Amino acid sequence: MKRFLTIAVALVAISVISAQLETLPEWAEGLKTQYPVLFHTFLRVNVWQWIGLGVLAFVGFLVGVVARWATLRLTRVRDHFAPAPMESSTRSAIGRSAGLVVGALFSILLLSDLDLNKAFQAHLENLLNSLALLGGVWCLYSWWDSACVTLALKSSGHERAERLLIPMMHKLIRATIIIGGLFAALAVFGGTKAIATLIGTLGIGGLVVALAAKDSIENLFGSFTILFDMPFALGDWVKIDKIEGTVEEINLRSTRLRTAEDTVIHLPNANLIRASVENFGSRRFRRIKMTLRLGYDTESAKVDPYASSLRDYLQAQPEVVPDHTEVVLTDPQEVSIGLLIDFRLEVGSYAQEIEFKHRLLTQALALRKVHEISLSPASTRAG
């Protein structure tokens, strides 16, 4: 209630002050004979005009406060339909930027009532236009950040398109907003002629710019390659040429990988145009090959029951792909013969893979005692 009363008082103050501001030149003319000091000049501006500028700044501030309050209320309404509340920093940025835009535009509307000289008024209008433009870009930037967070929360997070498109579009649209803001500033301060001149300059120096920014352009095309081909997404384990790692971040210039040694590699996206990408994260299953070395003193009659027990154990596990399990003798060497265990595993991470291997080897050791199988002193190999 206290906040509502504050906003109501501010609205009344804005109405009264803006009405007085619109009649300020006539009011000042009436006081010319009584208070000639008001028409003394300071920096080529009358004293009464300086007072009017102070009133204008105060009115613009009040309008900005009201706009900020209304925008914050709007974001609260948005929270009722979103999967999670908006972050406080984003909410504050949207409110402040909206207040800046509305306050600056309102001040521009009343600025002409002060009868300032054209040069001084032009400088003030440029300043207010800059503030309004800055606030607009800031507001769009913050709203887009909030929208991307909402999309990420609504998505399942398992589809490659969701794990790739949302981060990439987040960065791409943010860059577009900034570039659009720069062109808007050029149009406001230089007019369409300035944009035409810029385009002409780019056309003349396009070859030089292209040669100087060759790597950056290739990286940008590499980003589009990732976006349209979707060779990998965030969280995938990939191998690009001889570099392996988990994809942590995809930027417009480079892709960040974290290796198994916990080091970070920034790989330029231009490499993806020419390199082969092996995506382990897209595997439908993981092929596991393990070899147990059996001594030649093992009785042949015990090998088949042992192999059958291991095969039955594997086929009973929900992670193992049916009909792709082999447990057979192979690879005879001088002191031992190999028992190959070949199967396909459906798990989502390397940690789950090694945990299953641990369980399998534990079961193999337990079954060895049951079937009286002697393992060779040579080490067990896994693939």
C-alpha positions as CSV (number, residue, x, y, z in Angstrom):
1,M,0.0,0.0,0.0
2,K,2.8,2.4,0.8
3,R,4.5,1.8,-2.5
4,F,1.2,2.3,-4.3
5,L,0.7,5.7,-2.6
6,T,4.2,6.7,-3.5
7,I,3.5,5.9,-7.2
8,A,0.2,7.8,-7.0
9,V,1.9,10.9,-5.6
10,A,4.6,10.6,-8.2
11,L,1.9,10.5,-11.0
12,V,0.2,13.6,-9.6
13,A,3.5,15.4,-9.3
14,I,4.4,14.5,-12.9
15,S,1.1,15.9,-14.2
16,V,1.4,19.1,-12.3
17,I,5.0,19.8,-13.1
18,S,4.7,18.8,-16.8
19,A,1.7,21.2,-17.1
20,Q,3.7,24.0,-15.6
21,L,6.7,23.1,-17.7
22,E,4.7,23.5,-20.9
23,T,3.7,27.0,-20.0
24,L,7.1,27.9,-18.6
25,P,8.0,30.3,-21.5
26,E,4.8,32.3,-21.1
27,W,5.2,32.3,-17.4
28,A,8.7,33.5,-17.6
29,E,7.8,36.3,-20.0
30,G,5.3,37.5,-17.4
31,L,8.1,37.6,-14.8
32,K,10.5,39.4,-17.0
33,T,9.6,42.9,-15.6
34,Q,9.5,41.7,-12.0
35,Y,12.5,39.4,-11.9
36,P,14.9,40.4,-14.6
37,V,17.6,38.3,-13.0
38,L,15.8,35.3,-14.5
39,F,16.9,36.5,-17.9
40,H,20.5,36.8,-17.1
41,T,22.5,34.3,-19.2
42,F,25.0,31.7,-18.1
43,L,26.8,29.8,-20.8
44,R,24.4,31.4,-23.3
45,V,21.4,30.0,-21.5
46,N,18.9,32.1,-19.5
47,V,18.7,31.4,-15.8
48,W,15.0,30.6,-16.1
49,Q,15.9,28.0,-18.8
50,W,18.4,26.4,-16.4
51,I,15.6,26.2,-13.8
52,G,13.4,24.7,-16.4
53,L,16.1,22.1,-17.2
54,G,16.3,21.2,-13.6
55,V,12.5,20.8,-13.5
56,L,12.6,18.7,-16.7
57,A,15.3,16.4,-15.2
58,F,13.2,15.9,-12.1
59,V,10.1,15.2,-14.1
60,G,12.0,12.7,-16.3
61,F,13.3,11.0,-13.2
62,L,9.8,10.7,-11.8
63,V,8.5,9.3,-15.1
64,G,11.4,6.8,-15.1
65,V,10.6,5.7,-11.5
66,V,7.0,5.1,-12.5
67,A,8.0,3.2,-15.6
68,R,10.5,1.1,-13.6
69,W,7.8,0.2,-11.1
70,A,5.3,-0.8,-13.8
71,T,7.9,-2.9,-15.6
72,L,8.8,-4.7,-12.4
73,R,5.1,-5.4,-11.8
74,L,5.0,-6.8,-15.4
75,T,7.9,-9.2,-14.6
76,R,6.1,-10.4,-11.5
77,V,3.1,-11.3,-13.7
78,R,5.4,-13.2,-16.0
79,D,6.6,-15.3,-13.1
80,H,3.1,-16.8,-12.7
81,F,3.4,-18.4,-16.2
82,A,7.2,-19.2,-16.2
83,P,8.7,-22.4,-14.8
84,A,10.9,-20.4,-12.4
85,P,11.0,-16.8,-11.1
86,M,13.2,-14.4,-13.0
87,E,16.6,-13.8,-11.6
88,S,16.8,-10.7,-9.4
89,S,19.7,-9.3,-11.4
90,T,17.8,-9.7,-14.7
91,R,14.6,-8.2,-13.2
92,S,16.5,-5.2,-11.9
93,A,18.2,-4.7,-15.2
94,I,14.9,-4.8,-17.1
95,G,13.3,-2.3,-14.7
96,R,16.1,0.2,-14.8
97,S,16.5,0.0,-18.6
98,A,12.7,0.6,-19.0
99,G,12.8,3.5,-16.7
100,L,15.8,5.0,-18.6
101,V,14.0,4.7,-21.9
102,V,10.7,6.1,-20.8
103,G,12.3,8.9,-18.8
104,A,14.6,10.0,-21.6
105,L,11.8,9.9,-24.2
106,F,9.5,11.9,-22.0
107,S,12.2,14.5,-21.4
108,I,12.7,14.8,-25.2
109,L,9.0,15.6,-25.7
110,L,9.1,18.5,-23.2
111,L,12.5,19.8,-24.1
112,S,11.2,22.0,-26.9
113,D,9.1,24.0,-24.5
114,L,12.1,25.6,-23.0
115,D,13.0,27.7,-26.1
116,L,16.6,26.8,-25.9
117,N,19.0,27.9,-28.7
118,K,19.2,25.3,-31.4
119,A,22.8,24.2,-30.9
120,F,22.3,23.6,-27.1
121,Q,19.0,21.9,-27.6
122,A,20.5,19.6,-30.3
123,H,23.3,18.6,-27.9
124,L,20.7,17.8,-25.2
125,E,18.5,15.8,-27.6
126,N,21.5,13.8,-28.7
127,L,22.3,13.0,-25.0
128,L,18.7,12.0,-24.3
129,N,18.6,9.9,-27.5
130,S,21.7,8.2,-26.4
131,L,20.2,7.3,-23.1
132,A,17.0,6.1,-24.6
133,L,18.9,4.0,-27.1
134,L,21.2,2.5,-24.5
135,G,18.2,1.7,-22.3
136,G,16.4,0.0,-25.2
137,V,19.4,-2.2,-26.1
138,W,19.9,-3.0,-22.4
139,C,16.2,-3.9,-22.0
140,L,16.1,-6.2,-25.1
141,Y,19.4,-7.8,-24.0
142,S,18.0,-8.6,-20.5
143,W,14.6,-9.8,-21.8
144,W,16.4,-12.2,-24.2
145,D,18.5,-13.5,-21.4
146,S,15.4,-14.2,-19.4
147,A,13.7,-15.8,-22.3
148,C,16.6,-18.2,-22.9
149,V,16.6,-19.2,-19.3
150,T,12.9,-20.0,-19.5
151,L,13.4,-22.0,-22.7
152,A,16.2,-24.0,-21.1
153,L,14.1,-24.8,-18.0
154,K,11.1,-25.8,-20.2
155,S,13.2,-28.1,-22.4
156,S,13.9,-31.7,-21.4
157,G,17.6,-31.1,-21.8
158,H,18.2,-34.5,-23.5
159,E,17.5,-33.6,-27.1
160,R,20.5,-32.5,-29.0
161,A,18.6,-29.7,-30.7
162,E,17.7,-28.3,-27.3
163,R,21.2,-28.6,-25.9
164,L,22.7,-26.9,-28.9
165,L,20.1,-24.5,-30.3
166,I,19.3,-22.7,-27.1
167,P,22.9,-21.8,-26.1
168,M,23.8,-20.9,-29.8
169,M,20.7,-18.8,-30.4
170,H,21.3,-17.1,-27.0
171,K,24.7,-15.9,-28.1
172,L,23.7,-15.1,-31.7
173,I,20.7,-13.0,-30.8
174,R,22.6,-11.1,-28.1
175,A,25.3,-10.2,-30.7
176,T,22.5,-9.2,-33.1
177,I,20.9,-6.9,-30.5
178,I,24.3,-5.2,-29.9
179,I,25.0,-4.8,-33.6
180,G,21.4,-3.5,-34.2
181,G,21.9,-1.0,-31.4
182,L,25.1,0.3,-33.1
183,F,23.3,0.7,-36.4
184,A,20.4,2.4,-34.7
185,A,22.8,4.8,-33.0
186,L,24.4,5.6,-36.4
187,A,20.9,6.2,-37.9
188,V,19.9,8.5,-35.0
189,F,23.0,10.6,-35.0
190,G,24.1,10.4,-38.6
191,G,20.9,9.7,-40.5
192,T,20.5,7.4,-43.4
193,K,23.3,9.2,-45.2
194,A,25.8,7.9,-42.6
195,I,24.5,4.3,-43.0
196,A,24.9,4.6,-46.8
197,T,28.4,6.0,-46.4
198,L,29.3,3.1,-44.1
199,I,27.9,0.5,-46.5
200,G,29.9,2.2,-49.3
201,T,33.0,2.2,-47.2
202,L,32.5,-1.5,-46.4
203,G,32.1,-2.2,-50.1
204,I,35.3,-0.5,-51.0
205,G,37.3,-1.9,-48.2
206,G,35.5,-5.2,-48.1
207,L,38.5,-7.2,-49.6
208,V,40.9,-5.7,-47.0
209,V,38.5,-6.4,-44.2
210,A,37.9,-10.0,-45.4
211,L,41.6,-10.7,-45.6
212,A,42.3,-9.2,-42.2
213,A,39.3,-11.0,-40.5
214,K,39.8,-14.3,-42.4
215,D,40.1,-16.4,-39.3
216,S,37.1,-14.7,-37.6
217,I,34.9,-15.3,-40.7
218,E,36.0,-18.9,-40.8
219,N,35.2,-19.3,-37.1
220,L,31.7,-17.8,-37.7
221,F,31.0,-20.2,-40.6
222,G,32.2,-23.0,-38.3
223,S,29.6,-21.8,-35.7
224,F,26.9,-22.1,-38.4
225,T,28.2,-25.5,-39.3
226,I,27.7,-26.6,-35.7
227,L,24.2,-25.0,-35.6
228,F,22.9,-26.6,-38.8
229,D,24.7,-29.9,-38.9
230,M,24.5,-30.5,-35.1
231,P,27.6,-32.8,-34.9
232,F,27.5,-32.5,-31.1
233,A,25.8,-30.6,-28.3
234,L,26.6,-29.5,-24.8
235,G,27.7,-32.4,-22.6
236,D,28.7,-34.7,-25.4
237,W,32.1,-36.5,-25.3
238,V,33.7,-35.8,-28.7
239,K,37.0,-36.5,-30.5
240,I,38.0,-33.8,-33.1
241,D,41.1,-34.9,-34.9
242,K,43.3,-36.0,-32.0
243,I,41.6,-33.9,-29.3
244,E,39.1,-35.5,-27.0
245,G,36.9,-33.9,-24.3
246,T,33.4,-33.0,-23.1
247,V,31.8,-30.1,-24.8
248,E,31.3,-27.4,-22.1
249,E,30.5,-24.3,-24.1
250,I,29.9,-23.4,-27.7
251,N,30.7,-19.7,-28.7
252,L,30.5,-17.9,-32.0
253,R,34.3,-18.1,-32.2
254,S,35.4,-21.3,-30.5
255,T,34.2,-24.4,-28.7
256,R,35.4,-25.2,-25.2
257,L,36.3,-28.8,-24.4
258,R,37.3,-30.3,-21.0
259,T,39.6,-33.3,-21.3
260,A,39.8,-36.4,-19.2
261,E,42.8,-34.8,-17.5
262,D,40.5,-31.9,-16.5
263,T,42.3,-29.4,-18.7
264,V,40.4,-27.0,-20.9
265,I,40.9,-26.6,-24.7
266,H,39.5,-23.8,-26.7
267,L,39.1,-25.1,-30.2
268,P,38.5,-22.6,-33.0
269,N,35.2,-23.4,-34.8
270,A,37.0,-23.0,-38.2
271,N,38.7,-26.4,-37.5
272,L,35.2,-28.0,-37.6
273,I,34.8,-27.2,-41.3
274,R,37.7,-29.4,-42.2
275,A,38.0,-31.8,-39.3
276,S,36.2,-35.1,-38.7
277,V,34.2,-35.1,-35.5
278,E,33.6,-38.4,-33.7
279,N,30.8,-38.0,-31.2
280,F,30.9,-40.6,-28.4
281,G,27.8,-38.9,-26.9
282,S,25.7,-40.0,-29.8
283,R,26.5,-43.7,-29.3
284,R,23.4,-45.9,-29.0
285,F,25.6,-48.3,-27.0
286,R,29.2,-48.9,-26.0
287,R,31.0,-51.9,-27.2
288,I,33.0,-53.6,-24.4
289,K,35.7,-56.1,-25.1
290,M,37.5,-57.8,-22.2
291,T,39.9,-60.7,-22.2
292,L,40.5,-63.0,-19.3
293,R,43.7,-65.1,-19.5
294,L,43.2,-68.8,-18.6
295,G,46.0,-71.1,-17.8
296,Y,46.6,-74.1,-20.0
297,D,46.1,-76.3,-17.0
298,T,42.4,-75.4,-17.0
299,E,40.3,-78.5,-17.7
300,S,38.5,-78.1,-21.0
301,A,35.2,-79.5,-19.6
302,K,35.0,-76.6,-17.2
303,V,35.5,-73.8,-19.7
304,D,32.1,-74.0,-21.5
305,P,30.1,-74.0,-18.2
306,Y,32.2,-71.0,-17.0
307,A,31.6,-69.2,-20.3
308,S,27.9,-70.0,-20.2
309,S,27.6,-68.7,-16.7
310,L,29.3,-65.4,-17.7
311,R,27.0,-65.1,-20.8
312,D,23.9,-65.7,-18.7
313,Y,24.9,-63.1,-16.2
314,L,25.5,-60.5,-19.0
315,Q,22.2,-61.3,-20.7
316,A,20.3,-60.9,-17.4
317,Q,21.6,-57.3,-16.9
318,P,19.2,-54.6,-18.2
319,E,22.2,-52.4,-19.4
320,V,23.4,-55.1,-21.8
321,V,22.0,-55.1,-25.4
322,P,20.4,-58.5,-26.1
323,D,21.7,-60.8,-28.8
324,H,25.1,-59.1,-28.9
325,T,27.0,-61.1,-26.2
326,E,29.9,-63.4,-26.9
327,V,32.0,-65.3,-24.4
328,V,34.5,-67.5,-26.4
329,L,38.1,-68.7,-26.3
330,T,40.5,-66.7,-28.4
331,D,44.1,-65.5,-28.7
332,P,46.3,-68.5,-27.6
333,Q,49.7,-67.4,-26.4
334,E,52.7,-69.2,-25.0
335,V,51.6,-69.4,-21.4
336,S,47.8,-68.8,-21.5
337,I,44.7,-68.7,-23.7
338,G,42.3,-65.8,-23.8
339,L,38.6,-65.9,-22.9
340,L,37.0,-63.0,-24.9
341,I,34.0,-61.3,-23.3
342,D,32.4,-59.1,-26.1
343,F,29.1,-57.3,-25.5
344,R,27.3,-54.0,-26.0
345,L,26.3,-51.7,-23.1
346,E,23.6,-49.1,-22.9
347,V,24.7,-46.5,-20.3
348,G,24.9,-42.7,-20.4
349,S,28.3,-42.0,-19.0
350,Y,31.8,-43.3,-18.6
351,A,31.4,-43.6,-14.9
352,Q,28.5,-46.0,-15.4
353,E,30.6,-48.0,-17.9
354,I,33.5,-48.6,-15.5
355,E,31.1,-49.3,-12.6
356,F,29.6,-52.1,-14.8
357,K,33.0,-53.4,-15.7
358,H,33.8,-53.6,-11.9
359,R,30.6,-55.6,-11.3
360,L,31.4,-57.9,-14.2
361,L,34.9,-58.7,-13.1
362,T,33.7,-59.3,-9.5
363,Q,31.2,-61.8,-10.9
364,A,33.9,-63.4,-13.1
365,L,36.1,-64.0,-10.0
366,A,33.1,-65.4,-8.0
367,L,32.2,-67.8,-10.9
368,R,35.9,-68.8,-11.2
369,K,35.7,-70.4,-7.7
370,V,32.4,-72.1,-8.5
371,H,33.7,-73.7,-11.7
372,E,37.2,-74.2,-10.4
373,I,38.8,-72.1,-13.2
374,S,42.4,-71.0,-12.8
375,L,43.4,-67.7,-14.3
376,S,46.8,-67.1,-15.8
377,P,49.3,-64.9,-13.9
378,A,49.3,-62.7,-17.0
379,S,47.2,-59.5,-16.6
380,T,43.6,-59.3,-17.7
381,R,43.0,-57.0,-20.7
382,A,40.0,-54.8,-21.4
383,G,38.9,-52.9,-24.4
